[in-house]
Amino acid sequence: VGSDGKYHGRYPNSLLTLFYPFTLLRDVVLDQPIHPNDVPFFWHVHTTDEEAVKKVLTTCYGADLVELNTVEDVEKAKKLDLITSLEERNRIGIGALNSENDRLYNGQRRSPLIITSPHIREVAELFDQDHFGRMFSFYRHPIDYDVHP
């Protein structure tokens, strides 16, 4: 990334650079195994959706959440090189799967670490070619927002 905030990589006029940083999010294919280096990223837009999904993630899955709710939080994460730091501490990547007892179906960890943020573009820049983001989101029907805010 240059001083102008644009990616001037290996192929400056290709689709890879045109859609940067979204190319650092992995394409999900049905029945594709989850790569151990993928980092789960929950992108939330509406507050009520955010609260419900975070409660499920922490209560049912025992997930640890890294909440990057402001642009300043994301900038701090970039300065701290968050993804590399988490891998060094064996919170993501192959090191997080210490033994057979730590694995569940399809590569899921017993205490997954999930990055959450409403800032999709800024958080996508945290990922790299070795640690793709695996983004998911949750939405209700727009009428439901009016009926049950």
C-alpha positions in Angstrom: 0.0 0.0 0.0 1.4 3.3 -1.1 1.3 6.7 0.6 -1.9 7.4 -1.4 -3.7 4.5 0.4 -3.9 2.4 -2.8 -2.4 -1.0 -3.4 0.4 -0.9 -6.1 1.2 -4.6 -6.0 2.6 -7.0 -8.6 -0.2 -6.3 -11.1 -1.2 -2.6 -10.7 -4.0 -2.7 -13.3 -5.5 -6.1 -12.5 -8.7 -7.0 -10.7 -6.6 -8.1 -7.8 -5.5 -4.5 -7.1 -8.8 -2.9 -8.2 -10.7 -4.7 -5.5 -8.0 -4.5 -2.8 -8.4 -5.0 0.2 -11.4 -7.2 -0.4 -9.2 -9.7 -2.2 -7.9 -10.6 1.3 -11.2 -12.1 2.1 -11.5 -15.8 1.2 -14.1 -17.0 -1.3 -16.3 -19.5 0.4 -17.3 -22.6 -1.6 -19.9 -25.0 -0.3 -18.3 -28.1 1.4 -14.9 -26.5 1.1 -12.8 -27.3 4.2 -11.8 -24.3 6.3 -8.2 -23.5 6.0 -6.5 -23.4 9.5 -5.0 -19.9 8.8 -8.4 -18.3 7.9 -9.5 -15.7 10.5 -13.2 -15.4 11.2 -14.5 -11.9 10.7 -18.1 -10.9 11.7 -19.2 -7.8 9.9 -22.1 -6.1 11.6 -24.1 -3.2 10.5 -27.2 -2.9 12.7 -26.8 -2.9 16.5 -29.6 -5.4 17.2 -28.1 -7.9 14.8 -24.7 -7.4 16.4 -25.8 -8.0 19.9 -27.7 -11.2 19.1 -24.9 -12.8 17.0 -22.2 -11.8 19.6 -24.2 -13.4 22.3 -24.5 -16.7 20.3 -20.8 -16.6 19.5 -19.7 -16.1 23.1 -22.4 -18.3 24.8 -22.8 -21.2 22.4 -19.3 -21.3 20.8 -17.2 -20.0 23.7 -15.6 -17.5 21.2 -13.3 -14.7 22.2 -14.2 -11.6 20.3 -11.7 -8.9 19.1 -14.1 -5.9 18.8 -12.8 -3.2 16.5 -15.8 -0.9 16.7 -14.2 2.4 15.6 -11.7 3.3 12.9 -9.3 4.3 15.7 -9.4 0.7 17.0 -8.7 -0.7 13.5 -5.7 1.7 13.2 -4.3 0.5 16.5 -4.7 -3.1 15.4 -2.8 -2.3 12.2 0.0 -0.6 14.2 0.2 -3.6 16.5 0.1 -6.0 13.6 -2.8 -7.8 15.2 -2.9 -10.9 12.9 0.8 -11.7 13.3 0.5 -11.2 17.1 -2.4 -13.5 17.4 -0.6 -16.2 15.4 2.6 -15.8 17.6 0.4 -16.4 20.6 -1.2 -19.5 18.9 -4.7 -18.0 18.9 -5.1 -18.4 15.1 -3.4 -20.6 12.5 -2.0 -24.1 12.8 -0.6 -23.5 16.3 -4.2 -23.0 17.7 -4.9 -26.6 16.8 -2.6 -28.2 19.4 -4.1 -31.6 19.5 -6.9 -33.8 18.2 -8.9 -32.8 21.3 -8.8 -29.1 20.3 -10.4 -29.8 16.9 -14.1 -30.0 16.1 -16.0 -30.6 12.9 -14.6 -28.8 9.8 -11.6 -27.3 11.5 -13.6 -25.3 14.1 -11.7 -24.6 17.3 -13.1 -25.1 20.8 -12.5 -21.4 21.7 -12.4 -19.6 18.4 -11.1 -16.1 18.1 -13.4 -13.8 16.0 -12.8 -10.3 14.8 -15.9 -8.1 14.8 -16.3 -4.7 13.3 -18.7 -2.5 11.3 -15.8 -1.2 9.2 -15.4 -3.8 6.5 -12.8 -2.1 4.3 -10.5 -1.0 7.1 -10.5 -4.4 8.8 -10.0 -6.3 5.5 -6.6 -4.5 5.3 -5.5 -6.4 8.5 -5.5 -9.7 6.6 -2.7 -10.9 4.3 -2.0 -13.7 1.8 -1.2 -16.1 4.6 -4.2 -15.2 6.7 -7.3 -14.6 4.7 -10.4 -13.2 6.4 -13.5 -15.4 6.3 -16.3 -12.9 6.7 -19.9 -13.5 7.7 -22.8 -11.3 8.5 -26.4 -11.5 9.7 -29.4 -9.4 8.6 -33.0 -9.4 9.5 -35.8 -8.5 7.1 -36.2 -4.7 6.8 -39.8 -4.8 8.0 -38.7 -6.7 11.1 -36.5 -3.7 12.0 -39.6 -1.5 12.1 -41.8 -4.0 13.9 -39.1 -5.1 16.5 -36.4 -2.4 16.7 
